């Protein structure tokens, strides 16, 4: 299994000018963004809308076809919005990389097991939905050796990561809040993308 933080660090080191659309797990300050980032202005956290990171990433990919968009999704989040796999495939954005952090638990809400986590085949689901390329990594060495091929493939690309569960048990009111929120990201977006108002 891959450490969640190591996976985010590796993706960040390869991002260039890609926008990260991160769901709750990848955006948790204890083991993801924004504490691990090289360009916070290009981080678009969607932690307040569980399951919607893939939809937001699709919208950005269609609006910005010349920029790589990387969705950092969670298995619990994607399970709530499986239809997005077919929608993404149908729209076929060549610049979208959908990265699934599969830890088999709802890590941000205390570690409850995700229904069907032992039997779901995420790679087959992405292939069946129509993703152009599908990759899977369950250790950091293989991910390090294979991520360049995944990120350079014509999308939509699905990257399945088997990550170790890191459970957040701190009550919400005592958690360290992220400096960057979806509201900040929306306000910054025109400037970040070079869009004149």
PAMIKE-582867 format. One record per atom (N, C-alpha, C, O): residue in three letters; x, y, z. Coordinates in steps of 0.2 Angstrom, whole numbers, plus 2048, in hexadecimal, padded with zeros to 3 digits. Layout:
N
ALAXYZ;...
//
This chain:
197
UNK8047FA800;UNK800800800;UNK804806800;UNK80A806802;UNK80180C7FD;UNK8058127FD;UNK803817802;UNK7FD817804;UNK80781A805;UNK80681F80A;UNK802825807;UNK805827802;UNK7FD827809;UNK7F982D806;UNK7FD833805;UNK7FD8367FF;UNK80183580A;UNK80583B809;UNK80A83A804;UNK80B83E800;UNK80D834803;UNK8128337FE;UNK80F8337F7;UNK8128357F2;UNK8098307F6;UNK8068317F0;UNK8048387EE;UNK80583A7E8;UNK80283C7F3;UNK8018437F1;UNK8078477EF;UNK80784B7EA;UNK80C8457F3;UNK8138487F2;UNK8158477EB;UNK81884B7E7;UNK8158407E9;UNK81783E7E2;UNK8138417DD;UNK8168447D8;UNK80C8417DD;UNK8088457D8;UNK80A84C7D8;UNK80A84F7D2;UNK80B84F7DE;UNK80D8567DE;UNK8138587DA;UNK81485D7D6;UNK8188537DB;UNK81F8547D7;UNK81E8537D0;UNK8238567CC;UNK8198507CD;UNK81884F7C6;UNK8128547C3;UNK8118537BD;UNK8108587C7;UNK80A85C7C5;UNK80B8617C0;UNK8068637BC;UNK8118647C0;UNK81286A7BB;UNK80D86F7BD;UNK80D8727C2;UNK8098717B8;UNK8048777B9;UNK7FD8747B9;UNK7F88777B8;UNK7FC86D7BB;UNK7F686A7BC;UNK7F286C7C2;UNK7F586E7C7;UNK7EB86C7C1;UNK7E786E7C7;UNK7E58687CA;UNK7E38637C7;UNK7E68687D1;UNK7E48627D5;UNK7DD8647D7;UNK7DC8697DB;UNK7D885F7D6;UNK7D18607D9;UNK7D185A7DE;UNK7D18547DC;UNK7D285C7E4;UNK7D28577EA;UNK7CC8567EE;UNK7C985B7F0;UNK7CA8507EF;UNK7C584F7F4;UNK7C784E7FB;UNK7CD8507FC;UNK7C384C7FF;UNK7C484D807;UNK7CB84A809;UNK7CE84D80D;UNK7CC843807;UNK7D2840809;UNK7D8843807;UNK7DD84480B;UNK7D9844800;UNK7DF8477FE;UNK7E084E800;UNK7E6851800;UNK7DA852802;UNK7DB859804;UNK7DC85980C;UNK7DC85F80E;UNK7DC85480F;UNK7DD854817;UNK7E3857819;UNK7E9854816;UNK7E485C81D;UNK7EA85F81E;UNK7EF85A822;UNK7F585C822;UNK7ED855825;UNK7F1850828;UNK7F584C823;UNK7FA849825;UNK7F284A81E;UNK7F5846819;UNK7F4847812;UNK7F384380E;UNK7F384D810;UNK7F284F809;UNK7F3857808;UNK7F785A80B;UNK7EF859803;UNK7F0861802;UNK7EC864808;UNK7E886180B;UNK7EE86A809;UNK7F286F805;UNK7F986E809;UNK7FE872806;UNK7FB86A80D;UNK80186A811;UNK80786780C;UNK80C86980D;UNK805863807;UNK809861802;UNK8078637FB;UNK8038607F8;UNK80A8697F9;UNK80986C7F3;UNK80E8707F0;UNK8128737F5;UNK80F8717EA;UNK8148757E7;UNK81187B7E4;UNK8158807E3;UNK80B87B7E4;UNK8078817E1;UNK8008817E3;UNK7FB87F7E0;UNK7FF8847E9;UNK7F98847EC;UNK7F38877E8;UNK7ED8867E9;UNK7F588C7E4;UNK7F08907E0;UNK7ED88B7DB;UNK7E788C7D8;UNK7F08857DA;UNK7EE8807D5;UNK7EA87B7D9;UNK7E88767D5;UNK7E987B7DF;UNK7E58767E3;UNK7DE8797E3;UNK7DD87E7E6;UNK7DA8747E2;UNK7D28757E2;UNK7CF8707E6;UNK7CD86B7E4;UNK7CF8727ED;UNK7CC86D7F2;UNK7C486D7F1;UNK7C18727F1;UNK7C28677F1;UNK7BA8667F1;UNK7B88627F7;UNK7B485D7F7;UNK7BB8637FD;UNK7BA85F803;UNK7B3860806;UNK7B185C80A;UNK7B0866804;UNK7A9867807;UNK7A4864803;UNK79E865804;UNK7A58607FD;UNK7A085D7F9;UNK7A28567F7;UNK7A48557F2;UNK7A28527FC;UNK7A484B7FB;UNK7A18487F5;UNK79B8487F4;UNK7A58457F1;UNK7A38417EB;UNK7A38467E4;UNK7A28437DF;UNK7A484C7E5;UNK7A48517DF;UNK7AA8537DC;UNK7AA8567D7;UNK7B08507DF;UNK7B68527DC;UNK7B78507D5;UNK7B98547D1;UNK7B484A7D3;UNK7B58487CC;UNK7B184C7C7;UNK7B384E7C2;UNK7AB84F7CA;UNK7A78537C6;UNK7AA85A7C5;UNK7AA85D7BF;UNK7AD85D7CA;UNK7B08637CA;UNK7B78637C5;UNK7B88677C1;UNK7BA85D7C6;UNK7C085C7C1;UNK7BE85B7BA;UNK7C185E7B6;UNK7B98587B9;UNK7B68577B2;UNK7B485E7AF;UNK7B68607A9;UNK7B18627B3;UNK7AF8697B1;UNK7B586D7AF;UNK7B68717AA;UNK7BA86D7B3;UNK7C18717B2;UNK7C486E7AC;UNK7C78727A8;UNK7C48677AB;UNK7C88647A6;UNK7C586679F;UNK7C886879A;UNK7BE86779F;UNK7BB869799;UNK7BC871797;UNK7BC873792;UNK7BC87479D;UNK7BD87C79C;UNK7C487E79B;UNK7C5883797;UNK7C987979D;UNK7D087B79C;UNK7D3875798;UNK7D787279B;UNK7D2874792;UNK7D486E78E;UNK7DC86D78D;UNK7DE86878C;UNK7DF87378E;UNK7E687378D;UNK7EA873794;UNK7F0873794;UNK7E7872799;UNK7EA8717A0;UNK7E886A7A3;UNK7E28687A2;UNK7ED8677A6;UNK7EC8607A9;UNK7E88617AF;UNK7E98667B3;UNK7E285D7B0;UNK7DE85E7B6;UNK7DF8577BA;UNK7DE8527B7;UNK7E18577C0;UNK7E28517C4;UNK7DD8507CA;UNK7DD8557CE;UNK7D884C7C9;UNK7D384B7CF;UNK7D68467D4;UNK7D88407D2;UNK7D78487DA;UNK7D98447DF;UNK7D38427E3;UNK7D18457E8;UNK7D083C7E2;UNK7CA83A7E4;UNK7CB8347E9;UNK7D08317EA;UNK7C68337ED;UNK7C682E7F2;UNK7C18287F1;UNK7BC82A7ED;UNK7C28227F3;UNK7BE81D7F1;UNK7B781E7F4;UNK7B281C7F1;UNK7B68207FA;UNK7B08227FD;UNK7AC8277F9;UNK7A68277F8;UNK7B082C7F7;UNK7AD8327F3;UNK7AA82F7EC;UNK7A58317EA;UNK7AE82B7E9;UNK7AD8297E2;UNK7A78247E3;UNK7A28247DE;UNK7A68207E8;UNK7A181C7E9;UNK79A81F7E9;UNK79581D7E7;UNK79A8257EC;UNK7948297EC;UNK79282C7E5;UNK78D82F7E5;UNK79682C7E0;UNK79582F7DA;UNK79882B7D4;UNK79C82E7D0;UNK7968257D4;UNK7998207CF;UNK7978237C8;UNK79B8217C3;UNK7928267C7;UNK7908287C0;UNK79582D7BD;UNK79582E7B7;UNK7998307C1;UNK79E8357BE;UNK7A38317BA;UNK7A68347B5;UNK7A482B7BB;UNK7A98277B7;UNK7A68277B0;UNK7AA8287AB;UNK7A08257AF;UNK79D8257A8;UNK79C82C7A5;UNK79E82D79F;UNK79B8317A9;UNK79A8387A7;UNK7A183A7A4;UNK7A283D79F;UNK7A68397A8;UNK7AD83B7A6;UNK7AF8377A0;UNK7B283A79B;UNK7AE83179F;UNK7AF82D799;UNK7AC830793;UNK7AF83078E;UNK7A5831794;UNK7A183478F;UNK7A483A78C;UNK7A483C786;UNK7A683F790;UNK7A984578E;UNK7B084578C;UNK7B3849788;UNK7B484078E;UNK7BA83E78C;UNK7C084378C;UNK7C3845787;UNK7C0847792;UNK7C584C792;UNK7CD849792;UNK7CE845796;UNK7D084B78D;UNK7D784878C;UNK7DC84A791;UNK7E1847792;UNK7DA850795;UNK7DF85379A;UNK7DD8517A1;UNK7E08547A6;UNK7D884C7A2;UNK7D684A7A9;UNK7D98447AB;UNK7D983F7A8;UNK7DC8447B1;UNK7DF83E7B5;UNK7DB83E7BB;UNK7DB8427BF;UNK7D88387BC;UNK7D38377C2;UNK7D78327C6;UNK7D882C7C5;UNK7DA8347CC;UNK7DE8307D0;UNK7D982E7D6;UNK7D78327DA;UNK7D98287D7;UNK7D58257DD;UNK7D98237E2;UNK7DD81E7E1;UNK7D88267E8;UNK7DC8247EE;UNK7D781F7F2;UNK7D28207F5;UNK7D98187F1;UNK7D58137F4;UNK7D88107FA;UNK7DD80D7FA;UNK7D5812800;UNK7D7810806;UNK7D280C80A;UNK7D380980F;UNK7CC80B807;UNK7C7806809;UNK7C380880F;UNK7BF805812;UNK7C480F811;UNK7C1811817;UNK7BF819816;UNK7C281C812;UNK7BA81B81A;UNK7B982281A;UNK7BD82581F;UNK7BC826825;UNK7C382781D;UNK7C9829821;UNK7C7830825;UNK7CA83082B;UNK7C4834822;UNK7C383B825;UNK7BE83B82A;UNK7BD84082E;UNK7B983682A;UNK7B483682F;UNK7B5830834;UNK7B082F838;UNK7BB82D835;UNK7BC82983A;UNK7BE822838;UNK7BF81E83D;UNK7BE820832;UNK7C081A830;UNK7BB81482F;UNK7BD80E82F;UNK7B581682E;UNK7B081182C;UNK7B180E826;UNK7B4811821;UNK7B0807825;UNK7B280481F;UNK7AD806819;UNK7A780781B;UNK7B0806814;UNK7AC80880E;UNK7A880280B;UNK7AB7FC80A;UNK7A280280A;UNK79E7FC808;UNK7A17F9801;UNK7A27FD7FD;UNK7A27F3801;UNK7A47EF7FB;UNK7AB7F07FA;UNK7AE7EE7F4;UNK7AF7F37FE;UNK7B67F57FD;UNK7BA7EF7FB;UNK7C07F07F8;UNK7B97E97FE;UNK7BD7E37FD;UNK7BB7E07F6;UNK7BF7DC7F3;UNK7B67E27F3;UNK7B47DF7EC;UNK7B47E37E6;UNK7B47E17E1;UNK7B47EA7E7;UNK7B37EF7E2;UNK7BA7EE7DE;UNK7BF7EF7E1;UNK7B97EE7D7;UNK7BF7EE7D3;UNK7BF7F57CF;UNK7BC7F67CA;UNK7C27FA7D2;UNK7C28017D0;UNK7C58017C8;UNK7C28057C4;UNK7CA7FE7C7;UNK7CD7FE7C0;UNK7C87FB7BB;UNK7C77FE7B6;UNK7C57F67BD;UNK7C07F37B8;UNK7BA7F87B7;UNK7B77F97B1;UNK7B87FB7BC;UNK7B38007BC;UNK7B48067B7;UNK7B08087B3;UNK7BB8087B8;UNK7BD80E7B4;UNK7BD80B7AC;UNK7BB80F7A8;UNK7C08057AB;UNK7C18037A4;UNK7BA8027A1;UNK7B880479C;UNK7B57FF7A5;UNK7AE7FE7A3;UNK7AB8047A1;UNK7A780579D;UNK7AC8097A5;UNK7A98107A4;UNK7AC81379E;UNK7A881779B;UNK7B281179C;UNK7B4814796;UNK7BB819796;UNK7BC81C792;UNK7BE81979C;UNK7C481C79D;UNK7C981A797;UNK7CA814796;UNK7CD81F795;UNK7D281D78F;UNK7D7819792;UNK7DA81478E;UNK7DA81A798;UNK7DF81679B;UNK7DE8157A2;UNK7DB81A7A6;UNK7E08107A5;UNK7DF80E7AC;UNK7E680B7AF;UNK7E98077AC;UNK7E880E7B4;UNK7EE80C7B8;UNK7ED80A7BF;UNK7E880D7C2;UNK7F18067C2;UNK7F08047C9;UNK7F68037CC;UNK7FB8007C9;UNK7F78067D2;UNK7FD8067D6;UNK7FC8047DD;UNK7F78077E0;UNK7FF7FF7E0;UNK7FE7FD7E7;UNK8047FE7EB;UNK8047FC7F1;UNK80A8017E8;UNK8108027EC;UNK8138087E9;UNK81280A7E3;UNK81780C7ED;UNK81A8127EB;UNK81F8117E6;UNK8208167E1;UNK82380C7E6;UNK82880B7E1;UNK82580A7DA;UNK82780D7D5;UNK81F8067D9;UNK81C8057D3;UNK81980C7D1;UNK81980E7CB;UNK81680F7D6;UNK8138167D4;UNK81881B7D1;UNK81781E7CC;UNK81E81B7D5;UNK82381F7D2;UNK82581E7CB;UNK8278227C7;UNK8268177CA;UNK8288157C3;UNK8238167BE;UNK8258167B8;UNK81D8167C0;UNK8178167BB;UNK81381C7BA;UNK80F81D7B5;UNK8148217BF;UNK8108267BF;UNK81182B7B8;UNK80C82E7B6;UNK81782B7B6;UNK8188307B0;UNK81482D7AA;UNK8118317A6;UNK8148277A9;UNK8108247A4;UNK8088257A4;UNK8058277A0;UNK8068257AB;UNK7FF8267AC;UNK7FD82E7AB;UNK7F882F7A8;UNK8028327AD;UNK8008397AC;UNK80183C7A5;UNK7FE8417A3;UNK8058387A1;UNK80683A79A;UNK801837795;UNK80183978F;UNK7FD832798;UNK7F882F793;UNK7F2834792;UNK7F1838796;UNK7F083378C;UNK7EA83778A;UNK7E483478E;UNK7E282E78E;UNK7E0839791;UNK7DB837795;UNK7D4836792;UNK7D383778C;UNK7CF835796;UNK7D083579D;UNK7D382F7A0;UNK7D382979D;UNK7D88307A5;UNK7DC82B7A8;UNK7D982A7AF;UNK7D882E7B2;UNK7D98237B1;UNK7D78217B7;UNK7DD81E7BB;UNK7E08197B8;UNK7E08217C0;UNK7E581E7C4;UNK7E381C7CB;UNK7E18207CF;UNK7E38157CC;UNK7E18127D2;UNK7E78117D7;UNK7EC80E7D5;UNK7E68147DD;UNK7EC8147E2;UNK7E98107E8;UNK7E48127EB;UNK7EC80B7EA;UNK7EB8077F0;UNK7EF80B7F6;UNK7F580A7F6;UNK7EB80F7FA;UNK7EF8137FF;UNK7ED810806;UNK7E880D807;UNK7F281180B;UNK7F180E811;UNK7EC813815;UNK7EC819814;UNK7E7810818;UNK7E281581C;UNK7E6819821;UNK7E9816825;UNK7E481F821;UNK7E6824827;UNK7E0827829;UNK7DD82B826;UNK7DE825830;UNK7D8827832;UNK7D882E836;UNK7DD82F83A;UNK7D3832834;UNK7D3838838;UNK7CD83883D;UNK7C783783C;UNK7CF837844;UNK7CB837849;UNK7CA83D84D;UNK7C683D852;UNK7CD84284C;UNK7CC84884F;UNK7C684B84E;UNK7C484C848;UNK7C284D853;UNK7BB850852;UNK7BC85784D;UNK7C185A84D;UNK7B7858849;UNK7B885D843;UNK7BA863846;UNK7BE867843;UNK7B786584C;UNK7B886C84F;UNK7BF86D851;UNK7C1873852;UNK7C3867852;UNK7CA868854;UNK7CF86784F;UNK7D5866850;UNK7CD865849;UNK7D1864843;UNK7D586A841;UNK7D2870841;UNK7DB86A83E;UNK7DE86F83B;UNK7DB871835;UNK7DB86D830;UNK7D8877834;UNK7D487882E;UNK7D987A828;UNK7DF87C829;UNK7D7878822;UNK7DC87981C;UNK7DB88181B;UNK7D688481C;UNK7E1884819;UNK7E288B817;UNK7DE88C811;UNK7DB891810;UNK7DE88780C;UNK7DA888806;UNK7D4884806;UNK7D487E807;UNK7CE888804;UNK7C8885804;UNK7C58857FD;UNK7C88887F8;UNK7C08827FB;UNK7BD8827F5;UNK7BB88A7F3;UNK7BB88C7ED;UNK7B988D7F8;UNK7B78947F7;UNK7BD8987F5;UNK7BD89D7F0;UNK7C38977F8;UNK7C989B7F6;UNK7CB8997EF;UNK7CD89D7EB;UNK7CB8927ED;UNK7CC8907E7;UNK7C88937E1;UNK7CB8957DC;UNK7C28937E3;UNK7BD8967DE;UNK7BF89E7DD;UNK7BF8A07D7;UNK7C08A17E2;UNK7C28A87E1;UNK7C98A97DE;UNK7C98AE7DA;UNK7CD8A57DF;UNK7D48A57DB;UNK7D48A37D4;UNK7D88A47D0;UNK7CF89F7D2;UNK7CF89B7CC;UNK7D089F7C6;UNK7D489E7C2;UNK7CD8A57C5;UNK7CE8A97BF;UNK7D58AB7BE;UNK7D88AB7B9;UNK7D88AE7C4;UNK7DF8B07C4;UNK7E48AA7C2;UNK7E88AA7BE;UNK7E28A47C6;UNK7E689E7C5;UNK7E789C7BE;UNK7EC89A7BB;UNK7E189C7BA;UNK7E089A7B4;UNK7E289F7AE;UNK7E189E7A8;UNK7E38A57B1;UNK7E48AA7AC;UNK7DE8AD7A8;UNK7DF8AF7A2;UNK7D88AC7AB;UNK7D28AF7A8;UNK7D18B67AA;UNK7D18B87B0;UNK7D08BA7A5;UNK7CF8C17A6;UNK7C78C27A8;UNK7C38BF7A4;UNK7C68C67AD;UNK7BF8C77AF;UNK7BC8CD7AB;UNK7B68CF7AC;
//
